[in-house]
């Protein structure tokens, strides 16, 4: 329940903040050009709260919190008297109307830079790009535990978030890459990762699994009892959830697979399990019980483990001045990668499952907020950038569609006909509804499979 409430709250914070900033961009530039603003709404549908400002604008918060809008005085919608003509949006020069429309996405881009600047100043904790285990293609390429990834295809990486982002792009393109690493002994080395061998039918998750790089922070060094089977040997012996597993018959537990092997090797003989409970060392005697699984005999004690969460071991931080160019560089980098991902979805290289809706955004917002202010700033930057790019798509009813209309008007010397505008609006609504439907479908599928 707490996760659900947290997700709803942080979704409201995210959308409220970013939609307000986007619509304020339209509002602010329109006012600079003398356009009369009739309404500034956060959300759609029935207004829940309204206030008339000194400037005559109606400010309101509406019932459906999935967007917002700014309503201008428009002679295409209402009759405009000669006295009001100066504030008529349609009477303004094309270049002014284009700037007003482009201001929303532009303000989202500015917000992205600001959020990344704040992230760098606060300091974003992360994990070092150190490998904990190498399988599949990575093992074939010679990667071993302890290798630290320094660069992929010439692009420097300093943490595991960047490593995943860069590696995923090349994996989707099935491009072989050279990876520069520093091994566990501090020696530089070059590895050739044959991403072209990833099967064509693999999606993003399948591709990353075929690569086979598991970060060190996901390889637990400590194990705690997470579940105990009812009526199991562990339950009968008095093992409790939260007990830290230390050793079996004096042999330290270094991995879960190793622990399982120790239990199997006992073949039903009594074991001495060393644990830590509330900081105190204890030894518990128990005997594995024989079970049959897929026609094979196995020995079980009935314990499921809960690995200790690895602490962050990398920090990305700059001073206030140095953070400015760093934020600009990161904005350019994320913009490039986002556009590349959109291109891959259009070309079929990336799955349309990457399109997420409010349910996934809410879950990620909550998770980012739990990680700290810097991580939440990074999340806000990503969503703000996505809103910027999405709104610039040439789809009628979106800002990008309006910019296309004005571009056509500037070329032909007159506005599009009302019939063409209405047809475009309907087409835009259908496309947007399809996009939102896909996003909700992906959200539901992800929730069911998670």
Residue, then its C-alpha position, 0 to 999 in steps of 0.5 A: x500500500x505504501x508503494x502504491x501511495x508513494x507512486x501516486x504521490x510522486x507521479x502527481x509531483x512529476x506531472x504537476x511540475x513538468x506540465x506547469x513548466x511546459x504550459x508556462x513556456x507557452x504562457x510567458x512567450x505569448x504574454x511577451x507578444x501581447x497575446x491575451x491568455x484566457x485560461x491556464x489549466x493544469x490538467x484536462x476536464x472539469x476544473x476543480x479549482x479556479x482563480x481569476x488573476x489580475x491579468x484577466x487569465x483564469x488559472x485552474x487545476x482540472x480533474x484529469x492530471x495527464x497534461x494541461x493547456x493554455x487557451x488564447x484569444x482566438x478569432x477562429x473560435x470566438x468573435x473578437x471585437x476591434x478593441x480586443x484585436x491586439x490580443x488575438x493570437x491568430x492576428x500575430x505574425x507567423x514567426x511569433x505564433x511559432x515561437x509561442x508554440x515552440x516555447x513549451x518544448x523549449x521550456x521542457x528542454x531548459x528544465x532538463x538542463x536545470x534538473x541535470x545541473x541540480x543532480x550534478x551539484x547535489x551529487x548522484x550516487x551510483x555503482x562503479x562499472x565493475x564486472x561481478x560475473x561474465x557469461x555468454x558473449x562476455x565470457x567468450x570475449x575474455x571478460x572476467x570478474x573484477x574488470x572495470x569498464x572504462x569506455x565502450x566504442x570510444x565513449x567513456x563511462x564512469x558508472x553502471x547507469x552509463x554503461x548500460x545505456x551505451x551498451x544497450x544502444x550498440x546491442x540493439x544495432x547489433x554492432x561489434x564494439x571494442x571495450x576498454x577495461x582495467x583488470x583487477x590487477x590495474x592493467x589496461x586491456x581491450x576486449x572485443x564484444x561481438x554484439x553482431x552475434x546476438x540473435x535477431x529475435x531478441x528484444x532489449x532484455x534478451x539482448x542484454x542477457x545474451x551479452x552476459x555482463x553482471x555488475x559486481x553490485x548484483x553479486x551478493x557477498x552476504x546472504x540473509x534468510x528471506x523465506x523459510x519453507x513451511x515444515x522444512x528442515x530449516x523451520x524445524x531447526x529454528x532458523x528465522x527470517x533475517x538470520x545472516x548465513x555465515x558458514x556450513x560445517x566451518x566452510x564460509x558461504x561465498x556465493x548462493x550457488x556454493x551454499x546450495x552445492x554444500x547442501x547437496x554434497x551433504x546428501x542427507x547428513x547433518x550440517x552445522x549452519x553458522x549464522x548471525x542473529x541480532x549480531x550474535x553468532x549461533x550454530x544450528x544443526x539441521x539435516x537436509x531432506x530428500x526431494x525429487x525434482x524433474x526425476x532427480x534426487x535433490x537435498x533441501x533445507x527449505x531456505x530462500x535467501x535475501x541478498x544484502x543490498x549493495x551500497x553505492x560506491x560511485x558519486x557523480x558530482x561537480x561544483x556549481x560552475x563546473x556543473x553548467x557545462x556538464x549539464x549541457x553535455x549530458x542534455x545533448x547526450x541524452x537527447x541524442x540517445x533518445x532520438x536514436x531509440x525513437x529511430x530504432x523503434x520506427x525501424x523495428x530494431x527496438x521494441x515498442x514495449x519501450x513506450x511507457x505510460x503513467x503506471x510505469x512512470x509512477x513506479x519509476x518516480x517512486x523508486x527514484x525518489x526513494x534513491x534520493x534527491x539527485x536520482x529524482x532530479x535525473x528522473x525529472x530530466x529524462x521525463x522532461x526531455x521526453x515531453x520536449x521531444x514528444x511534443x515536437x513530433x509532427x502530429x496534429x494537436x501536438x506542438x510539433x503539428x502546429x509548427x508544421x501548420x505554420x510552416x505550410x502557411x508561411x510557404x503558401x501565404x495563407x492558413x490551411x483551410x478549416x476542413x484541412x485543420x479539422x481533418x488534421x485534428x481528428x487524425x492527431x486524436x486517433x494517433x495520440x489515442x493509439x499511442x496512449x493505448x499502447x503505453x497503457x497496454x505496455x504498463x499493464x503487461x509489465x505489471x502483470x509480468x513483474 
